Each structure stands twice: as structure tokens, then as C-alpha cells.
């Protein structure tokens, strides 16, 4: 569909008029109406970029990169010039960039250096309906910028404009949050889409994920019996997608197009995976034109439901599930869980068809299951760890993070848990103020624990070995694990050899060995293919390594201590000590049975060594380990770990004494007063919508608890005496 045929085109002038006359505008329209690609171009051509760049945020890096390339192509400019993008560890923009697509996390980090965002004239917060963590924080920050009167930024020639773009119809909440700003609605779908349920209510079991067993049949029924039109399949993650593609490849090879296919126009099938870990080149194949008669079958994660628009889709196959990040209070960690989608997501997936012709959505679940879905997705801010974002807010001057203006506030316990973690990391002091170490940690685009690892490696003069390890930990899916049995056995053998190359004693050293061996090979792509390692993961890790090294050299945390030789096999003591310094909350002690470990983070979770680990089966000879992550399946597994000595962590393990976490929240600012009493504009940022009652001090709470105990004891004594008197009276009467 050409840009002129998109639904947004006929509303161009009204949209621009609305932006000119308002500080903030909410634009709503179904995915595919042209909001993301066309609206920034309208702003650019109308002169909104003359006094500042037009920033367009995206929750996903894949969307930011692909949309930037598409807009650059439409404008016939070189990517990185007038149109650019910025994602974590990849900045393809320049001083001449006028339209900049970026992940919401990158814009959030820019607040650290420039609280006024003075280089931007228009901020477009796209895909607001996804309610990603960074976007929700940006809502509060840009709301504060808009409410400054008059603006304090002397660099800004024209007032900042903010546009919220959402694919959902229920956007009243956004408008109310931004002081009842105007809402502009764009019609979306051109052709009708029919939803069909492929399971009966009786035959569908929510506890058994059966959609993979139905997938081949539904795809082949469409391909063999239905007219031309591409198929878009929604699955939950990379492993499922690769498995599904392999099975479809085998079935596709058996098709006789002269006798099996009803539609004479269909002469072939092109199966294409789509997920975040794919290289940009592989992702681009989804958008490339194909020969006439070839039906594309695109097997994708939820990224194709919200962030990307693929032309030619007529048939949708919806699994009904999504992989979602959730905070597990039992383990104190985030974990990816496969959960049912919300109704709003099901409607969005259905809407991916119907742009070029009438479409059909095959839902691999029952109608009753659809009726039981939640109406909307739970915002990420209410289900994930807040440690990194709380540290960022503190560094921006938001001392009282409990009273920050959230669109949907997270539970207080999640904020307090984040503050507790930051206190353990020594990123904030007992008063909740950011420490010099905390200011260094926030300079890295990493979680605080990995940033601590890097800083300690500099101090121990082993950063040349640690930076590649942290870089490898920052990418997804280093290893390729084939679904085919024979290939899986071959991959297992090769991976074991790589483990031996790293010394055979640590998963961290294995990652270091892979990075070195791949980087030193003249044909890295071939080496990765032969060793069942993702080539893109190594390329990304190399880029991350360069940027982390640059940041570390700029910060120069402290003078290195006594230098020690860092060898690849086995990991030297100082490297493991560096890892312990950052991941001390992820320490496990072997249990009495010596079959599993107990985590030492205060939760006491029983965890097992992951079968893919170098240390699998070595529990009898190990007392203490440090691990990178816990994985929840049938059991709780520790993944990516190495043995350590207790002496390295005994002074680092969290002291589980009573910490006044409310004090860490800094209800009282550095100046000693409440946020609404402080002078200056940073104080405005802390002003709550409803002022909280000042919390009692620790001693007052102790006194209150003592009084309650006395009251309970007196009440219990009174009840006992009453029962005794009644029994005595009963005996006398008898």
C-alpha cells in the first residue's frame, strides 16, 4: 500500500493544525494506518524540525531500525543523515538528523544528560498502548517538561511539542494524564476480517499449550485451499519459531502444486522467521518483494502485532499466547513466562490482516478462552523489576520515587524492593541519595549488577577479559540448539568442546573462549555456523564490547590494584572476584544432599544447575557458585555460573537487617524539606498529585507495634477469663 493510500493521508492538515495549537496531542489509530511512518514526515515537511529533532520512540529495537530504514527510503535519503535511528549499543544518527527513531530506553537515558531534552522540538511517544516500562516513565518526565511555565531551557527557541500515539481506542487515560489534551482518531482497517476459533470449548485445555500441534494443519489448509495472500503466524519466542519453521519446511517439500493446490495462482511457499534476535538483513527479508505466485508464511513473535506493518497479509494464525517479562517475588528476579494474551492484543493481531483484501484470523483457542482473557495487558511497570529505572530517576533528581507521577503506579513493595537492591549495590546511601558509585553505574547501559562487575574489573586490572564476558551476557541466544535430533547431538558435542576450550570449569569462561575464538577467526560467519553459535550474537557482542570499553576508559573508576595475569583457561581469580562483586545477590550454596543449591539472596530458593552448564553433574565437588540468571521450568535452574570461594562474597552478601526502605525513598530531599517545599525546578518534578502523609520514624513504628502486642495480650487474657468464668458457672449449676 502506497503512502498516499494510507488512512492517515486524508487527515494530514487537521493533524498538523492540532499539533500547532496544542502542547500535547493523543493520536489513536489501528496499527497500519500510517501513524509511525507518515506522521513524522508530515511534521518534518511542515517545519517542525527547524528548531529541534523530531524524536519517535519505539518499545522494540527491531521496530526502530526497520521503520527508520523504511522512512529513509520513502524520503530518498541516506540512513543516518536526515533520518536516523538509535538503539542500545547502536547509534546510526548524526548532527544533521531531523527524524530520529529510537527505543524508549535511549530517550530515557538522554534525560540523564539533558533534563530539558533541548535538542528535540517534538517528542513522539509511539506504541503507547504497549505500556513498556521506559515509555511509562517517559510519560511522567515529559508531563513535567510540559507543565514548566515558563520553560527554563534557554536553548529552546520554540515550545516543546509532545505527541502520544496509540493503536487502541481507549486512550482517554492518556488524555486525562496530560491535562485533558485533545484526542485525534484515525480510521484504520480498509477491509473486514473474520475471526474463526479452531478449538471447541470442551476440547481446549488452557494448561496444555496445544497450538504447536495444530499449526502445520492450519497453515497447510490455508495454503492448499485458499486464494493468494500471505500468512502471518504469532508464536511466543525464538525456540518455538525455529521449531515451527523447520516443521513447515519439511511439509512444504512434499507439496505437488499441480495436484494438491486448489488456487492455480499459488506456485510456492516462502517460510520466514521474525524475532528480535535475527540480524537486520534477515529481518529485512520479511519486507522484500517476492515472485508472483509465492505465498509468504511469516512466523513471528508479538513484534508483528504492534511494531511492524507487513503488506500483503490476508491470513492470521493466532496462538493466543505471548512471552512476557514478569517479576517473581519468590526469587526476586525477572523471568520470561508464556502467558495468555489480552483481548486488546487478540484484536490487534486480527487487525494485521484486512489492509489489502478481506482477511481471516484463525485463533488456535476456543471462544470461551477468548472471553476469559483480560481486557488489556498489565503495564510492564507493574510486573517487572524497577531497580535500573529507579536508579535513573534518582540520578535525574527525582529523589522521592514513591511520589513520582506514574500513569499507573506500581505496587509500593516493588519500588521498595528496587531501593533495597540499590542500597545493597551501594548505588544509594542510607538516606536514599545517589552515591559516587551509583553515578558511575548509571553511565553504563546495563543493569547495575553488570555495571558493578565492569567497575571492579577495572580496579583489579582484568577488564580486558571481563568486558567480552559482560558483552556476551548482554546478547540473547549465543548458542544454536537445533530441534533435529541428529543435529542436536552434533551441537551438544561441539558446545562441549567449546567449554573445554574455556577450561571446562565455568560458563563465563566458555563465553570468553567463544568470543575470542570467533573474533580471531578469518571467517567468523563460517566458524559460528560450524560451532552452532549465532553469528549475529557475536557481531553484537563485538559492538557492545567497544562501547563498554569506551565508557570504562572515560570513567576510569579507580586506579587498578595489583595487576594479575588474566588467562582464558581457567578464569583467573580476579575475574571471578569481579563477577562476584556485581552478582553477589546471585550466590548459591550447595545443599546437604549435594544435589542442588540454596540461593543466598534472602529468598532461599532451591535451584539446580542447568543441564546446558559446564558444571552440570559436578555438584558433589562444588560448595559455592555465582550464577547470572535463574530459569523457571519444571524446576528452578541456575544458568551461566561458575564456582567461587565463600571468602570472596562473605562481606558482600546482603545484610538482611531491618532497613528503613521508606527512608531510602527519600521522602525528604537533600535540602531537608518535602519535594513540594523545595525551591527550584527540580523540586517541581517531585511534586505528588496527592501528597503522602509523612511516614513514621523507625522508633515510632516500634512503639506502635509494642502497643499493639500489649493490646492483643490484654484482649486474649480477657477472653480467657470470660471463658473460665462461664465454665465455673456451668459447673456450679450442674
C-alpha positions in Angstrom: 0.0 0.0 0.0 1.4 3.4 -1.0 1.8 6.2 1.5 -0.9 8.2 -0.4 -3.4 5.3 0.1 -2.9 5.1 3.8 -5.8 6.2 6.0 -3.8 8.9 7.7 -3.2 10.8 4.4 -6.6 12.5 4.3 -6.2 13.8 7.9 -2.8 15.4 7.3 -3.8 19.0 7.6 -6.1 18.5 10.6 -3.3 16.6 12.4 -0.7 19.4 11.8 -3.2 22.0 12.9 -3.9 20.1 16.1 -0.2 19.8 16.9 0.4 23.5 16.3 -2.4 24.6 18.6 -1.7 22.2 21.5 1.3 21.3 23.7 0.3 17.7 23.7 -1.9 15.6 21.3 -3.0 12.0 21.6 -3.4 10.2 18.2 -5.2 6.9 18.0 -5.5 4.6 15.1 -5.2 0.9 14.3 -1.7 -0.4 13.5 -1.1 0.1 9.8 -2.9 3.4 9.4 0.4 5.2 8.8 1.0 6.8 12.2 4.6 5.7 12.6 5.9 6.2 9.1 3.9 9.1 7.7 3.2 11.4 10.6 6.9 12.2 11.4 7.3 13.1 7.7 4.3 15.4 7.9 5.9 17.2 10.9 9.3 17.4 9.1 7.8 18.9 5.9 5.7 21.4 8.0 8.9 22.8 9.5 8.7 21.3 13.0 12.3 20.1 12.7 13.8 23.6 12.1 14.4 24.2 15.8 15.0 20.7 17.0 15.0 17.0 16.0 11.7 15.0 15.8 12.2 12.0 18.1 9.9 9.0 17.6 10.2 6.3 20.3 9.6 2.6 19.9 9.4 -0.1 22.6 11.5 -2.5 20.4 14.8 -2.1 18.7 13.7 -4.1 15.6 10.9 -1.6 15.0 13.1 1.5 15.5 15.7 0.2 12.9 13.2 -1.2 10.3 10.9 1.9 10.4 13.9 4.2 10.1 15.1 2.4 7.0 11.6 2.5 5.5 11.1 6.2 6.1 14.6 7.0 4.8 13.7 5.0 1.6 10.4 6.9 1.2 12.2 10.2 1.6 15.0 9.0 -0.7 17.8 9.9 1.8 20.7 8.0 3.3 20.0 6.3 6.6 21.9 8.1 9.3 21.6 11.5 7.7 18.2 13.3 7.7 16.6 10.1 9.0 18.4 8.0 11.6 17.9 5.6 14.5 19.3 4.9 17.9 19.0 1.7 19.9 21.1 0.3 22.7 24.7 -0.1 21.6 23.9 1.1 18.1 23.6 4.8 17.2 23.0 5.5 13.5 22.3 9.2 13.6 24.3 12.4 13.1 24.0 16.2 13.9 22.1 16.6 10.6 19.4 14.0 11.6 15.9 15.6 11.6 13.8 12.5 12.2 15.2 10.1 14.7 13.6 6.8 15.6 14.8 5.4 18.9 14.0 3.0 21.6 12.2 4.5 24.5 15.1 3.4 26.7 17.5 5.5 24.7 15.4 8.6 25.1 15.1 7.9 28.8 18.9 7.8 29.1 19.1 11.2 27.4 17.3 12.7 30.3 20.3 11.9 32.4 22.5 14.4 30.5 19.8 16.9 29.4 16.7 17.1 31.6 15.1 19.6 29.2 15.7 17.5 26.0 16.7 20.7 24.4 17.9 19.1 21.2 14.4 17.9 20.4 11.5 20.0 19.1 8.9 17.3 19.0 8.7 14.1 21.1 6.5 11.4 19.7 5.9 8.5 22.1 4.7 5.8 19.7 3.1 2.4 20.6 1.9 3.9 23.9 -0.7 1.1 24.2 2.1 -1.4 24.8 2.8 0.3 28.1 6.5 -0.6 28.2 8.5 0.3 31.4 10.5 3.1 29.7 7.5 4.6 28.0 5.6 4.8 31.2 8.5 6.6 32.9 8.7 9.0 29.9 5.1 9.9 30.4 5.9 11.3 33.8 9.1 13.1 32.7 7.6 14.8 29.6 4.5 15.8 31.6 6.8 17.7 33.9 8.5 19.4 31.0 5.2 20.5 29.5 4.0 21.9 32.8 7.0 24.1 33.3 5.9 27.7 33.0 7.8 29.5 31.7 10.2 26.9 30.2 13.7 27.2 31.9 15.6 26.0 28.8 17.2 29.0 27.2 18.4 26.8 24.2 14.8 26.1 23.2 13.5 28.6 20.5 10.0 27.1 20.3 7.9 25.3 22.9 8.3 21.5 23.1 5.5 19.5 21.5 4.6 16.0 22.7 2.5 13.5 20.7 1.2 10.3 22.2 0.4 7.6 19.6 -1.6 4.5 20.4 -3.2 1.7 18.4 -6.0 1.2 21.0 -9.3 3.1 21.0 -9.4 3.5 24.8 -7.0 6.5 25.0 -8.9 8.7 27.4 -6.5 7.7 30.2 -3.6 9.2 28.2 -5.6 12.4 27.6 -6.5 12.9 31.2 -2.9 12.3 32.4 -1.7 15.0 30.0 -4.2 17.6 31.4 -7.1 16.6 29.1 -5.2 17.2 25.9 -7.1 16.7 22.6 -7.5 13.2 21.0 -7.3 12.7 17.3 -8.7 9.4 15.9 -7.6 7.9 12.5 -9.7 5.2 10.9 -7.6 2.1 10.1 -8.7 -1.2 8.6 -9.9 -1.0 5.0 -11.3 -4.5 4.6 -13.2 -6.7 7.0 -11.5 -9.6 8.9 -13.4 -12.7 10.1 -12.3 -14.4 13.3 -12.5 -18.2 13.4 -12.0 -20.3 16.5 -10.2 -23.6 15.8 -11.0 -25.2 19.1 -14.2 -26.1 20.9 -14.7 -25.1 24.5 -14.7 -28.7 25.5 -11.6 -29.6 23.5 -9.4 -26.7 24.6 -7.2 -27.1 27.7 -5.6 -23.9 28.9 -3.0 -25.9 30.9 -1.7 -27.7 27.8 -0.2 -25.5 25.1 -1.6 -27.4 22.0 -1.2 -24.7 19.4 2.1 -26.1 18.1 0.4 -29.4 17.2 -2.4 -27.5 15.2 -0.1 -25.1 13.4 1.0 -27.3 10.5 -2.5 -28.4 9.7 -3.9 -24.9 9.7 -1.1 -23.4 7.6 -1.4 -26.2 5.0 -5.2 -26.0 4.9 -4.9 -22.3 4.0 -2.0 -22.8 1.6 -3.7 -25.7 -0.3 -7.3 -24.5 -0.3 -7.4 -20.7 -0.1 -6.7 -17.9 -2.6 -3.5 -16.0 -2.8 -2.5 -14.0 0.2 0.3 -14.2 2.8 0.1 -15.9 6.2 1.2 -14.3 9.5 1.7 -16.7 12.4 2.0 -15.5 16.0 4.1 -17.6 18.4 5.8 -16.8 21.7 9.6 -16.9 21.1 12.6 -17.8 19.1 12.7 -21.5 20.0 9.1 -22.0 19.0 9.5 -20.1 15.8 12.6 -22.0 14.7 10.9 -25.3 15.6 7.7 -24.3 13.6 9.8 -23.2 10.6 11.7 -26.5 10.5 8.5 -28.5 10.6 6.9 -26.3 7.9 10.0 -26.7 5.7 9.6 -30.5 5.7 5.9 -30.4 4.9 6.4 -27.8 2.2 8.8 -30.0 0.3 6.1 -32.7 -0.2 3.6 -30.4 -1.9 2.6 -31.2 -5.5 1.4 -27.8 -6.9 -0.2 -29.3 -10.0 -2.5 -31.6 -8.0 -2.6 -30.5 -4.3 -3.2 -26.8 -4.6 -6.7 -25.5 -5.5 -5.7 -22.0 -6.4 -3.7 -22.0 -9.6 -2.0 -18.7 -8.8 -0.2 -20.2 -5.8 3.1 -21.8 -7.0 5.3 -21.9 -3.9 5.7 -21.2 -0.2 8.4 -19.0 1.4 8.8 -19.5 5.1 10.3 -16.6 7.0 11.0 -16.3 10.8 10.8 -12.9 12.5 12.0 -12.2 16.1 14.3 -9.7 17.8 17.5 -11.8 17.8 17.6 -12.0 14.0 20.1 -9.9 12.1 18.8 -6.8 10.3 19.4 -8.5 7.0 17.3 -11.5 7.9 14.5 -9.3 9.3 14.5 -7.2 6.1 13.6 -10.4 4.1 10.1 -10.1 5.5 9.6 -6.8 3.7 11.4 -7.7 0.4 9.1 -8.3 -2.6 8.7 -11.9 -3.8 8.0 -13.5 -7.1 4.4 -13.7 -8.3 2.7 -16.9 -7.1 4.9 -17.3 -3.9 2.9 -17.3 -0.7 4.9 -16.0 2.3 4.4 -17.7 5.7 5.8 -15.3 8.3 6.3 -16.9 11.7 6.7 -14.1 14.3 6.7 -13.0 17.9 4.3 -10.3 19.0 6.6 -7.7 17.3 4.5 -8.1 14.1 1.3 -7.3 16.0 2.3 -3.9 17.2 5.6 -2.5 16.0 5.8 -3.6 12.4 3.3 -3.5 9.5 3.8 -6.1 6.8 1.9 -5.6 3.5 0.1 -8.5 1.8 -1.1 -10.3 4.9 -4.5 -11.9 4.4 -4.5 -14.8 6.9 -3.6 -14.6 10.6 -2.9 -17.6 12.8 -3.0 -16.6 16.5 -1.6 -18.9 19.2 -3.3 -16.9 21.9 -0.1 -16.7 24.0 2.8 -14.4 24.4 6.2 -14.5 26.2 6.1 -11.7 28.9 8.6 -10.4 31.4 7.3 -10.8 34.9 8.9 -10.1 38.4 8.9 -13.2 40.6 8.7 -12.1 44.2 9.7 -15.6 45.4 13.1 -15.4 43.6 13.4 -11.6 43.5 14.2 -11.8 39.8 12.5 -11.1 36.4 11.6 -14.1 34.3 10.1 -14.6 30.9 6.8 -16.5 31.1 4.4 -17.8 28.5 1.0 -16.3 29.3 -2.3 -15.8 27.6 -2.6 -12.5 25.6 -5.2 -9.9 26.5 -8.3 -9.2 24.4 -6.8 -6.0 23.1 -3.8 -7.9 21.8 -6.1 -10.5 20.2 -7.9 -7.7 18.4 -4.6 -6.2 17.3 -3.4 -9.4 15.9 -6.6 -9.8 14.0 -6.2 -6.3 12.6 -2.9 -7.2 10.9 -5.0 -8.6 8.0 -7.5 -6.6 6.0 -5.3 -3.9 4.7 -5.2 -5.0 1.1 -8.1 -7.5 0.9 -10.7 -9.2 3.2 -8.9 -11.4 5.7 -9.4 -14.3 8.1 -7.9 -14.8 11.6 -7.6 -18.4 12.7 -7.5 -18.4 16.5 -5.9 -21.6 17.9 -8.1 -21.5 21.0 -11.7 -21.6 22.0 -14.3 -18.7 22.1 -14.7 -19.3 25.8 -10.9 -18.8 26.3 -11.2 -15.5 24.4 -14.0 -14.4 26.7 -11.9 -15.2 29.8 -8.9 -13.1 28.6 -8.0 -9.8 30.5 -9.3 -6.7 28.7 -5.9 -5.1 28.4 -2.2 -6.0 29.1 -0.9 -5.3 32.6 1.6 -2.4 32.2 5.2 -3.6 32.4 5.9 -1.2 35.3 3.5 -3.3 37.4 5.2 -6.6 36.7 8.9 -6.2 36.3 12.0 -5.2 38.4 12.3 -1.5 38.8 16.0 -1.4 40.0 17.5 0.2 36.9 14.7 2.7 36.3 14.7 3.8 40.0 18.4 4.5 39.9 17.9 6.5 36.7 15.1 8.6 38.3 17.3 9.2 41.3 20.1 10.4 39.1 17.7 12.8 37.3 16.9 14.4 40.6 13.7 12.5 41.4 14.5 11.8 45.0 11.0 10.7 46.1 10.4 7.9 43.7 7.3 6.8 45.6 5.5 10.0 44.7 6.7 10.3 41.1 3.8 10.9 38.8 3.1 7.5 37.3 0.3 6.9 34.8 -0.4 3.6 36.6 1.7 3.4 39.8 3.5 0.1 40.5 2.9 -1.6 43.9 4.8 0.2 46.6 6.6 -3.1 47.6 8.2 -3.3 44.1 9.6 0.2 44.4 10.9 -0.5 47.9 12.5 -3.8 46.7 14.3 -1.8 44.0 15.5 0.7 46.6 16.7 -2.2 48.7 18.6 -3.7 45.8 20.3 -0.3 45.0 21.3 0.0 48.7 22.9 -3.4 48.5 24.7 -2.4 45.3 25.9 0.8 47.2 24.3 2.9 44.5 22.4 4.8 47.1 23.2 5.5 50.8 21.1 5.1 53.9 19.3 8.4 53.2 18.4 7.3 49.6 20.9 9.7 47.9 22.9 8.5 44.9 26.5 7.7 45.8 29.5 8.3 43.6 29.4 4.6 42.7 25.7 4.9 41.7 26.6 7.8 39.4 29.1 5.6 37.7 26.7 2.6 37.5 24.1 4.7 35.7 26.6 5.7 33.0 26.5 2.1 31.6 23.5 1.0 29.5 23.5 -2.2 31.6 21.7 -3.5 34.7 23.5 -2.2 37.8 24.9 -5.7 38.7 26.8 -6.0 35.4 28.0 -2.4 35.7 29.5 -3.2 39.1 31.3 -6.2 37.5 32.9 -3.9 35.0 33.9 -1.3 37.6 35.5 -4.0 39.8 37.3 -5.5 36.8 39.0 -2.1 36.2 40.1 -1.9 39.8 41.5 -5.5 39.6 43.1 -4.8 36.2 41.3 -7.6 34.4 38.8 -5.6 32.4 40.2 -6.9 29.1 38.8 -10.3 29.9 35.7 -9.2 31.7 34.4 -6.7 29.1 33.9 -9.5 26.5 32.1 -11.7 29.1 29.7 -8.8 30.0 29.2 -8.2 26.3 28.3 -11.8 25.7 25.9 -11.7 28.7 24.2 -8.7 27.1 23.1 -10.5 24.0 20.4 -13.1 23.6 20.8 -16.7 22.5 24.5 -17.2 21.9 24.1 -21.0 21.3 22.1 -22.5 18.4 20.2 -25.6 19.7 18.7 -27.4 16.7 15.4 -29.3 17.1 16.5 -32.1 14.8 17.8 -35.0 17.0 21.0 -35.7 15.0 21.9 -32.0 14.7 21.2 -31.5 18.4 23.6 -34.3 19.3 26.2 -32.7 17.0 25.7 -29.3 18.5 26.0 -30.7 22.0 29.3 -32.3 21.2 30.7 -29.0 19.6 29.4 -26.9 22.6 31.2 -29.3 25.0 34.4 -28.8 23.0 34.0 -25.0 23.4 33.5 -25.5 27.1 36.8 -27.4 27.3 38.5 -24.6 25.3 37.4 -22.3 28.1 38.8 -24.5 30.8 35.8 -26.7 31.4 35.2 -25.1 34.9 33.0 -22.1 34.2 30.2 -21.0 31.9 31.6 -17.4 32.0 35.0 -18.7 30.7 33.2 -20.6 28.0 31.6 -17.3 26.8 35.0 -15.6 26.8 36.5 -18.5 24.8 33.7 -18.3 22.2 34.2 -14.6 21.8 37.9 -14.9 21.4 37.9 -17.9 19.0 35.1 -16.4 16.8 36.7 -12.9 16.7 40.1 -14.2 15.8 38.8 -16.5 13.0 39.3 -15.1 9.5 35.8 -16.3 8.5 33.7 -15.7 11.6 30.4 -16.4 9.9 31.5 -19.9 8.9 33.1 -20.6 12.3 29.8 -19.7 14.0 27.9 -22.0 11.7 30.2 -24.9 12.3 30.1 -24.4 16.1 26.4 -23.8 16.3 26.8 -20.3 17.6 24.6 -17.3 16.5 26.8 -15.1 14.2 24.7 -12.1 15.0 25.2 -12.6 18.7 29.0 -12.4 18.3 28.7 -9.4 16.0 26.5 -7.6 18.5 28.8 -8.6 21.4 31.8 -7.1 19.5 29.9 -3.8 19.1 28.9 -3.8 22.8 32.5 -4.5 23.8 33.8 -1.4 22.0 31.2 0.9 23.6 31.6 -0.5 27.1 35.4 -0.1 26.8 34.9 3.5 25.8 32.7 4.2 28.8 35.0 2.5 31.2 38.1 4.3 29.9 36.2 7.6 30.2 35.1 6.9 33.8 38.4 5.3 34.9 36.6 4.3 38.2 39.8 4.0 40.3 43.5 3.2 39.8 43.9 -0.6 39.2 45.1 -2.6 42.1 48.0 -5.1 41.7 47.9 -6.5 38.2 47.4 -10.2 37.7 47.6 -12.3 34.7 44.3 -13.0 33.1 44.1 -16.3 31.3 41.2 -17.8 29.4 41.5 -21.3 30.9 40.6 -21.3 33.7 39.2 -18.0 34.6 41.6 -16.2 36.9 40.8 -15.4 40.4 40.4 -11.7 39.9 37.9 -12.2 37.0 35.7 -14.4 39.2 36.1 -11.9 42.0 34.9 -9.2 39.7 31.8 -11.3 38.8 31.1 -11.8 42.5 31.3 -8.1 43.1 28.4 -7.5 40.8 26.4 -10.7 41.1 26.7 -11.2 44.9 22.9 -11.4 45.1 23.1 -14.4 42.8 25.1 -16.7 45.0 24.2 -20.3 45.8 25.4 -22.6 48.5 25.3 -26.4 48.0 22.6 -28.2 50.0 23.2 -31.1 52.4 22.2 -33.6 49.7 24.7 -32.0 47.3 22.1 -32.3 44.5 21.1 -28.7 44.4 21.8 -25.3 45.8 20.1 -22.7 48.0 20.2 -19.1 46.9 21.7 -16.6 49.4 19.6 -13.6 48.5 17.2 -13.9 51.4 14.6 -16.0 49.4 16.4 -19.3 50.0 15.2 -20.7 46.7 16.1 -24.3 45.8 17.9 -24.1 42.5 19.6 -26.7 40.2 22.5 -26.4 37.8 21.1 -26.1 34.3 21.7 -29.1 32.1 23.4 -26.9 29.5 26.0 -25.7 32.1 29.6 -26.8 32.2 29.1 -27.6 35.9 26.1 -29.9 35.3 26.8 -33.1 37.2 29.7 -31.5 39.3 27.6 -30.7 42.3 29.5 -33.1 44.5 32.7 -31.1 44.2 31.4 -27.6 44.5 30.4 -25.7 47.6 29.6 -22.2 46.4 28.6 -20.8 42.9 27.7 -17.5 41.4 25.1 -17.5 38.6 23.9 -15.0 36.1 20.2 -15.9 36.0 17.5 -18.2 37.3 15.3 -20.0 34.8 11.9 -21.3 35.8 10.7 -24.5 34.0 9.7 -27.7 35.8 12.4 -26.7 38.3 14.3 -23.6 39.1 17.6 -23.7 37.3 20.8 -21.6 37.6 22.1 -20.7 34.2 25.6 -19.4 33.3 27.5 -20.0 36.5 31.0 -20.7 38.0 32.4 -22.0 41.3 33.6 -19.4 43.8 35.1 -19.2 47.3 33.0 -18.0 50.2 35.7 -15.6 51.2 35.0 -13.6 48.0 31.4 -12.9 48.9 31.1 -13.1 52.7 31.4 -9.3 53.0 29.2 -8.7 50.0 26.2 -10.8 50.8 23.2 -8.6 51.6 22.8 -7.9 55.3 19.3 -8.8 56.0 18.9 -6.5 58.9 16.0 -4.1 59.2 16.5 -1.4 56.6 14.2 1.6 56.6 13.2 1.4 53.0 10.9 4.4 53.3 13.9 6.4 54.2 15.7 5.1 51.1 12.8 6.5 49.1 13.9 10.0 50.1 10.6 11.4 51.1 12.8 14.2 52.4 15.0 15.7 49.7 18.7 16.6 50.1 17.7 20.1 51.1 15.8 18.7 54.1 12.3 19.6 53.0 9.5 17.8 51.3 9.5 17.9 47.5 6.7 20.4 47.3 8.6 22.7 49.7 11.9 22.7 47.8 12.9 25.7 45.7 14.0 25.4 42.1 12.5 23.5 39.2 13.9 20.1 40.2 11.6 20.2 43.2 8.6 20.5 40.9 9.5 17.1 39.4 8.9 15.6 42.8 5.5 17.1 43.5 3.0 14.4 44.0 -0.6 14.5 42.7 -1.8 13.7 46.2 0.7 14.5 49.0 1.6 11.5 51.1 1.4 11.6 54.9 4.8 11.7 56.4 5.8 8.2 57.4 6.6 7.5 61.0 10.2 7.0 62.0 11.6 3.6 62.8 11.3 4.1 66.6 7.7 5.3 66.3 6.8 2.2 64.4 8.5 0.0 67.0 6.5 1.8 69.7 3.3 1.3 67.8 4.0 -2.5 67.3 4.7 -2.8 71.1 1.4 -1.1 71.9 -0.5 -3.4 69.6 1.1 -6.5 71.2 0.1 -5.3 74.6 -3.5 -4.7 73.4 -3.6 -8.2 71.8 -2.3 -9.8 75.1 -4.8 -7.9 77.2 -7.6 -9.0 74.9 -6.6 -12.6 74.9 -6.4 -12.5 78.7 -9.9 -11.0 78.9 -11.3 -13.7 76.6 -9.6 -16.5 78.7 -11.1 -15.1 82.0 -14.5 -14.8 80.4 -14.4 -18.5 79.3 -13.2 -19.6 82.7 -16.0 -17.7 84.5 -18.6 -19.2 82.1 -17.2 -22.7 82.8 -17.2 -22.2 86.5 -20.8 -21.0 86.4 -21.8 -24.0 84.3 -20.2 -26.5 86.8 -22.0 -24.8 89.7 -25.4 -25.0 88.0 -24.9 -28.7 87.3 
